[in-house]
């Protein structure tokens, strides 16, 4: 019977016990300061171990004994024999990190075979990647063997492991001093190293070399494509247009950056560029009187020219658009009336609707027409925005709900479309188009049984609805219920010939495409 709470502990062999007793006695002598006696016992343990013929029967136990013996021999002045013992220990148990570490330390302390010492510490790190002692010893071995770069990388790893250890940072700085000269030299080798550019920028800033610090921060921003470095440039020089331009590329609609750049341009006498920025600001925030005032202040009086054109040609589209823009930049509600006139004169231009809706955001008629225009242009996301707004303003507007659901269907947002058509059905339970499009949306989303239920509601109310029969045929094919597939499809084709061509390439009919009945539909 298997032991539930653990089995018997394996007994140690007589050889293991005997050598342990020798080592215990040797350790006792060593602690008591009797080095000669200790050395004699450690050598005796060494002889016993090398005469032992059954090492393979208990490799873990013997590996530990070799390791203990190696420690004793090293402490009593016999490093070569100690190395032999550690070597034998790792042969018996390659996972014995103490043996690997000890062998590496002996090579390190005696400064012999330093490359082998490095390899020993590497073996420890393979088994214990975060072993600080192994990393410290490895770094020292690298330094002694003239491999300074490897030592630097090892100390960097140690700092990552223990960020608060000042000793590691001190050693790293001793090996790799951080100053402008060393950082600049490294950048020549790795010119795209962002961290080095950050260090250089900070060193220059600390030394008061602001202009050069700004150049370095600009390079950081270029490499990182983030706003932080450019913000730092503005902190050092609030009038730096390069930083502002870069920030506006990253955040083109940030009004704070735009205002700051406009103010700099004005101070430099660049009125036209400043005006363009304030006009853009007015478009982003039409209700901001400060922006509108700046536009009026900087912009030549174009209204007179516009009014003179409209006096002779009241329906001039360009002049009307310009007048609406001028009034809009001033926050004048009269712009809304002009946009409404533009809608009447050029009803296919969605830009006019957008202008009018800024001043009449709840105009249902405008929203519906704009939604239709976007739908016709296959701009379904913009169309959906319009119809969703109408549905909020007038929840029982069935026409708007139909168009909202159609846009959702085109965008393949089938679950949303089903919810919209359910709203319609709740308002008008006899709306066959709502049942039909709901069924199509359910079918497209793979919900076959609910799709069939919706389609049955269509044919129950309108048996002559060809699309419903077509989708019912597709649904039965998907379900594997092949018997009604061709009869349903035949009904659809008899009512609407276009479905014959559509069925030829529709993958839904793959299960029946080789049947005589299906082929007969196309003969």
C-alpha positions in Angstrom: 0.0 0.0 0.0 1.3 3.5 -0.9 2.1 5.7 2.1 -0.4 8.6 2.3 1.8 11.0 4.4 5.1 10.1 2.9 7.2 6.9 2.6 10.3 5.7 4.5 13.4 7.8 4.3 16.1 6.0 2.3 18.9 4.8 4.5 22.4 6.2 3.9 25.0 3.6 2.9 27.7 2.6 5.4 30.3 4.3 3.3 28.4 7.6 3.3 28.0 7.5 7.1 31.6 6.6 7.6 32.9 9.6 5.5 30.4 11.9 7.2 31.8 11.0 10.6 35.4 11.7 9.3 34.2 15.1 8.0 32.4 15.9 11.2 35.6 15.2 13.1 37.6 17.3 10.6 35.2 20.2 10.9 35.4 20.1 14.7 39.3 20.3 14.5 39.1 23.2 12.1 36.7 25.1 14.4 38.9 24.4 17.3 41.9 25.9 15.5 43.7 22.5 15.1 44.4 23.0 11.5 46.9 20.2 11.1 44.6 17.6 12.5 41.7 19.0 10.4 43.9 18.8 7.2 44.8 15.2 8.1 41.1 14.2 8.4 40.1 16.0 5.2 42.8 14.1 3.3 41.6 10.9 4.9 38.0 11.7 3.7 39.5 12.5 0.3 41.2 9.1 0.1 38.1 7.2 1.2 36.0 9.0 -1.5 38.4 8.2 -4.3 38.5 4.6 -3.2 34.8 4.3 -3.1 33.5 2.0 -5.8 29.7 2.6 -5.4 29.5 6.3 -6.1 26.8 5.8 -8.8 24.5 4.2 -6.2 24.0 7.4 -4.2 25.3 10.3 -6.5 23.6 13.1 -4.6 25.0 12.0 -1.2 28.5 11.5 -2.6 28.3 14.9 -4.4 27.6 16.5 -1.1 30.5 14.7 0.6 32.9 15.7 -2.2 31.7 19.3 -1.8 32.3 19.2 2.0 35.7 17.7 1.5 36.6 20.3 -1.1 35.7 23.1 1.3 37.8 21.5 4.1 40.8 21.0 1.8 40.6 24.6 0.5 40.4 26.0 4.1 43.5 23.9 5.1 45.6 25.1 2.1 45.1 22.5 -0.6 43.2 24.4 -3.4 44.2 21.9 -6.1 42.7 18.9 -4.3 39.7 21.1 -3.4 39.1 21.7 -7.1 39.3 18.0 -7.8 36.6 17.4 -5.2 34.3 20.1 -6.6 34.8 18.8 -10.1 33.8 15.3 -9.0 30.8 16.7 -7.1 29.4 18.4 -10.3 30.0 15.3 -12.3 27.9 13.3 -9.8 25.2 16.0 -9.5 25.3 18.7 -12.2 22.7 20.7 -10.3 24.9 21.1 -7.2 25.1 24.9 -7.3 27.3 24.9 -4.1 29.9 22.8 -5.8 29.9 24.9 -9.0 30.1 28.1 -6.9 32.9 26.7 -4.7 35.0 25.6 -7.7 34.6 29.0 -9.3 35.6 30.8 -6.1 38.8 28.7 -5.7 39.8 29.6 -9.3 38.9 33.2 -8.6 40.8 33.5 -5.3 43.9 31.7 -6.7 43.5 33.7 -10.0 44.0 30.5 -12.0 41.9 29.5 -14.9 39.7 32.6 -14.6 37.7 31.6 -17.7 36.8 28.4 -16.0 35.7 30.4 -12.9 33.4 32.5 -15.1 32.0 29.2 -16.6 31.4 27.8 -13.1 29.4 30.9 -12.1 27.5 30.7 -15.3 26.4 27.2 -14.4 25.1 28.5 -11.1 23.1 31.2 -12.9 21.6 28.7 -15.3 20.1 27.0 -12.3 19.5 30.1 -10.2 19.3 33.2 -12.6 19.0 35.7 -9.7 21.9 34.4 -7.6 23.6 37.6 -6.5 26.7 35.9 -5.2 27.3 34.2 -8.5 26.9 37.4 -10.4 29.2 39.3 -8.0 31.9 36.6 -8.3 31.5 36.5 -12.1 31.9 40.3 -12.4 35.1 40.1 -10.3 36.4 37.3 -12.5 35.6 39.3 -15.6 37.6 42.2 -14.3 40.6 40.1 -13.3 40.6 38.5 -16.8 40.4 41.9 -18.5 36.8 41.6 -19.7 35.7 45.0 -18.5 32.6 45.3 -20.8 31.3 41.9 -19.5 31.8 43.0 -15.9 29.9 46.3 -16.6 27.0 44.3 -18.1 27.0 42.0 -15.0 26.8 44.9 -12.6 24.0 46.4 -14.7 22.1 43.1 -14.2 22.8 43.3 -10.5 21.4 46.8 -10.3 18.2 45.7 -12.2 17.9 42.9 -9.6 18.7 45.1 -6.5 18.1 48.8 -7.6 18.8 50.2 -4.1 22.3 48.6 -3.8 24.7 51.6 -3.7 27.7 49.4 -3.7 26.8 48.0 -7.1 26.2 51.5 -8.5 29.6 52.7 -7.1 31.4 49.8 -8.7 29.6 50.4 -12.0 30.5 54.1 -11.9 34.2 53.2 -11.2 34.3 51.0 -14.2 32.1 53.1 -16.4 32.1 56.8 -15.2 29.0 58.7 -16.4 30.2 62.0 -17.8 29.7 63.9 -21.0 32.9 62.5 -22.5 32.0 58.8 -22.0 28.3 59.3 -22.9 29.2 61.1 -26.1 31.7 58.4 -27.0 29.1 55.7 -26.6 26.6 57.7 -28.7 29.1 57.6 -31.6 28.8 53.8 -31.4 25.1 53.6 -30.7 23.5 56.9 -32.0 19.9 55.6 -31.5 20.3 54.7 -27.8 17.5 56.8 -26.2 18.7 56.3 -22.7 22.1 57.6 -23.5 20.6 60.7 -25.1 18.5 61.2 -22.0 21.6 61.0 -19.8 23.5 63.4 -22.1 20.6 65.9 -22.0 20.4 65.8 -18.2 24.2 66.2 -17.8 24.2 69.2 -20.2 21.2 70.7 -18.3 23.0 70.3 -15.0 26.0 72.0 -16.4 23.9 74.9 -17.6 24.5 74.2 -21.3 20.8 74.8 -22.0 21.0 75.1 -25.8 22.9 71.8 -26.2 20.6 70.1 -23.6 17.6 71.2 -25.8 19.2 69.6 -28.8 19.6 66.3 -26.9 16.0 66.4 -25.6 14.8 67.0 -29.2 16.7 64.0 -30.3 15.1 62.0 -27.4 11.6 63.1 -28.6 12.5 62.2 -32.2 13.5 58.7 -31.2 10.7 58.0 -28.7 7.9 59.7 -30.6 6.4 60.8 -27.2 5.6 64.2 -25.8 7.7 64.1 -22.6 11.0 65.2 -24.1 9.4 68.0 -26.1 7.6 69.2 -22.9 11.0 69.3 -21.2 12.3 71.5 -24.1 9.5 73.9 -23.5 10.3 73.9 -19.8 13.8 75.0 -20.7 12.7 77.4 -23.5 9.0 78.2 -23.6 9.4 79.8 -27.0 10.9 76.8 -28.8 8.8 76.4 -31.9 10.4 73.1 -33.0 9.2 71.4 -29.8 5.7 72.9 -30.2 5.5 71.8 -33.9 6.5 68.2 -32.8 4.0 68.2 -30.0 1.3 69.4 -32.4 2.1 66.5 -34.8 1.6 64.1 -31.9 -1.5 65.9 -30.6 -2.8 68.0 -33.5 -6.0 69.2 -31.7 -4.3 70.2 -28.4 -5.6 73.7 -27.9 -3.0 74.5 -25.3 -0.1 73.9 -27.7 -1.9 75.8 -30.4 -2.4 78.8 -28.3 1.3 78.8 -27.2 2.5 78.6 -30.7 0.1 81.3 -31.9 1.4 83.7 -29.1 5.0 83.0 -30.2 4.1 83.7 -33.8 2.4 87.0 -32.9 5.4 88.1 -30.9 7.5 87.4 -33.9 5.1 89.3 -36.2 3.9 86.2 -38.0 0.3 87.3 -38.1 -0.9 85.2 -40.9 0.3 81.9 -39.4 -1.1 83.0 -36.0 -4.5 83.7 -37.7 -4.6 80.2 -39.2 -4.1 78.7 -35.7 -6.8 80.9 -34.1 -9.2 79.9 -36.9 -8.5 76.3 -36.3 -9.0 76.9 -32.6 -12.4 78.5 -33.3 -13.4 75.5 -35.3 -12.5 73.2 -32.4 -14.2 75.3 -29.9 -16.8 77.6 -31.5 -18.1 78.8 -28.2 -14.8 80.3 -27.1 -15.1 84.0 -27.4 -11.3 84.6 -26.9 -10.5 82.6 -30.0 -13.3 84.4 -32.0 -12.0 87.8 -30.8 -8.4 87.0 -31.9 -9.7 85.9 -35.3 -11.6 89.2 -35.7 -8.5 91.1 -34.5 -6.1 89.5 -36.9 -8.4 88.8 -39.9 -8.9 91.5 -42.6 -12.6 92.5 -42.9 -13.7 89.9 -45.5 -17.4 90.4 -44.7 -17.6 93.6 -46.9 -16.3 91.7 -49.9 -18.6 88.7 -49.2 -21.7 91.0 -48.8 -20.9 92.8 -52.0 -20.9 89.5 -53.9 -24.2 88.3 -52.2 -25.8 91.7 -53.0 -25.7 90.8 -56.7 -25.7 87.0 -56.4 -27.6 86.0 -53.3 -27.2 82.2 -54.0 -23.4 82.3 -54.6 -22.3 79.1 -52.9 -18.7 80.2 -52.3 -19.7 83.5 -50.8 -22.4 81.9 -48.6 -19.9 79.4 -47.3 -17.4 82.1 -46.5 -20.0 84.2 -44.7 -21.1 81.2 -42.7 -17.5 80.5 -41.7 -16.9 84.1 -40.7 -20.1 84.2 -38.6 -19.3 80.8 -37.1 -15.8 81.9 -36.1 -17.5 84.8 -34.2 -20.0 82.5 -32.6 -22.8 84.3 -34.4 -26.0 82.1 -34.5 -26.8 83.6 -37.9 -24.2 81.1 -39.3 -26.8 78.4 -38.7 -29.4 80.1 -41.0 -26.8 80.4 -43.8 -25.9 76.8 -43.5 -29.6 75.9 -43.7 -29.8 77.9 -47.0 -26.7 76.1 -48.3 -28.4 72.8 -47.5 -31.4 73.9 -49.7 -29.1 75.1 -52.5 -26.7 72.1 -52.4 -28.6 69.2 -50.7 -26.0 66.6 -51.5 -23.1 68.3 -49.7 -22.8 66.8 -46.2 -20.4 69.6 -45.1 -23.4 72.0 -45.1 -25.4 69.7 -42.9 -22.4 69.5 -40.5 -22.3 73.3 -40.3 -26.0 73.6 -39.7 -26.0 70.9 -37.0 -23.3 72.8 -35.0 -26.0 75.5 -34.5 -29.1 73.2 -34.6 -27.8 69.9 -33.1 -31.3 68.6 -32.5 -32.7 69.2 -36.0 -34.1 65.7 -36.7 -34.7 66.4 -40.4 -31.1 67.5 -40.9 -29.8 64.4 -39.1 -32.0 62.1 -41.1 -31.0 63.5 -44.5 -27.3 63.6 -43.5 -27.6 60.0 -42.4 -29.1 59.0 -45.8 -26.3 60.8 -47.7 -23.6 59.1 -45.7 -25.4 55.7 -46.2 -25.5 56.2 -50.0 -21.8 57.0 -49.9 -21.2 53.8 -47.9 -20.0 55.9 -45.0 -22.0 53.7 -42.6 -20.3 54.7 -39.4 -21.2 58.4 -40.0 -24.7 57.4 -41.1 -25.1 55.4 -37.8 -24.1 58.5 -35.8 -26.9 60.5 -37.4 -29.6 57.9 -36.9 -28.5 57.0 -33.4 -28.9 60.7 -32.5 -32.4 60.8 -34.0 -33.3 57.6 -32.1 -32.2 59.4 -28.9 -34.3 62.5 -29.7 -37.3 60.5 -30.9 -37.3 56.9 -29.7 -40.5 55.9 -31.6 -39.3 57.1 -35.0 -39.6 53.8 -36.8 -38.0 55.1 -40.0 -34.9 56.3 -38.2 -34.7 53.0 -36.3 -34.8 51.1 -39.6 -32.0 53.1 -41.0 -30.0 52.8 -37.8 -30.4 49.0 -37.9 -29.4 49.0 -41.6 -26.2 50.9 -40.9 -25.4 48.5 -38.0 -26.0 45.6 -40.4 -23.7 47.1 -43.0 -21.0 47.6 -40.3 -21.5 43.9 -39.3 -22.6 44.9 -35.8 -25.2 42.2 -36.0 -26.0 42.0 -32.3 -26.7 45.7 -32.2 -28.8 45.5 -35.3 -31.0 42.7 -33.7 -31.6 45.0 -30.7 -32.6 47.8 -32.9 -35.1 45.7 -34.9 -36.5 44.4 -31.7 -37.2 48.0 -30.7 -39.1 48.4 -34.0 -41.1 45.2 -33.5 -42.0 46.4 -30.0 -43.5 49.5 -31.6 -45.1 47.7 -34.5 -45.4 43.9 -34.2 -46.5 43.6 -37.8 -43.4 45.2 -39.3 -42.2 42.5 -41.7 -39.1 44.4 -42.8 -38.0 44.5 -39.2 -38.5 40.7 -38.8 -36.7 40.1 -42.1 -33.6 42.2 -41.4 -33.5 40.9 -37.8 -33.5 37.4 -39.3 -30.8 38.2 -41.7 -28.6 39.7 -38.9 -29.2 36.6 -36.7 -28.3 34.4 -39.7 -25.1 36.4 -40.3 -24.1 36.1 -36.7 -24.5 32.3 -36.8 -27.7 32.2 -34.6 -29.6 30.0 -37.0 -32.6 28.9 -35.0 -33.6 32.4 -33.8 -33.0 33.6 -37.4 -35.5 31.0 -38.7 -38.0 32.1 -36.0 -37.7 35.7 -37.2 -38.1 34.7 -40.9 -41.1 32.6 -40.1 -42.7 35.8 -38.7 -42.1 37.4 -42.1 -43.7 34.7 -44.3 -46.6 34.3 -41.9 -47.5 38.0 -42.5 -46.3 38.2 -46.1 -45.9 34.8 -47.9 -44.7 36.7 -51.0 -41.5 38.0 -49.4 -38.8 36.5 -51.6 -35.9 37.5 -49.4 -37.4 35.7 -46.4 -37.8 32.5 -48.4 -34.2 32.8 -49.6 -32.8 33.3 -46.1 -35.0 30.4 -44.8 -33.5 28.2 -47.5 -29.9 29.3 -46.4 -30.8 28.6 -42.8 -32.1 25.1 -43.4 -28.9 24.3 -45.4 -26.8 25.6 -42.5 -28.7 23.4 -40.1 -28.2 20.4 -42.3 -32.0 20.0 -42.8 -31.6 19.6 -46.6 -35.1 18.5 -47.6 -36.8 22.0 -47.6 -33.7 23.8 -49.0 -34.6 23.6 -52.7 -38.3 24.2 -52.3 -37.7 27.3 -50.2 -35.1 28.5 -52.7 -37.5 27.8 -55.6 -40.1 30.0 -54.0 -37.6 32.8 -53.7 -36.5 32.6 -57.3 -40.1 32.3 -58.6 -40.9 35.6 -56.9 -37.6 37.4 -57.6 -35.3 36.2 -60.4 -32.2 37.9 -59.0 -32.0 35.2 -56.3 -31.1 32.6 -59.0 -27.8 34.2 -59.8 -27.1 34.9 -56.1 -27.7 31.2 -55.2 -25.1 30.0 -57.8 -22.2 31.3 -55.7 -23.7 31.3 -52.2 -21.6 29.0 -50.0 -24.7 28.3 -47.9 -25.8 25.8 -50.6 -22.6 23.8 -50.7 -24.4 20.7 -49.1 -27.0 20.6 -51.9 -25.1 22.1 -54.9 -24.5 18.6 -56.5 -28.1 17.4 -56.2 -30.2 17.1 -59.4 -32.9 19.3 -57.8 -30.5 22.2 -57.1 -28.8 21.9 -60.5 -32.3 22.0 -62.2 -32.8 25.5 -60.9 -30.0 26.7 -63.3 -30.8 24.8 -66.4 
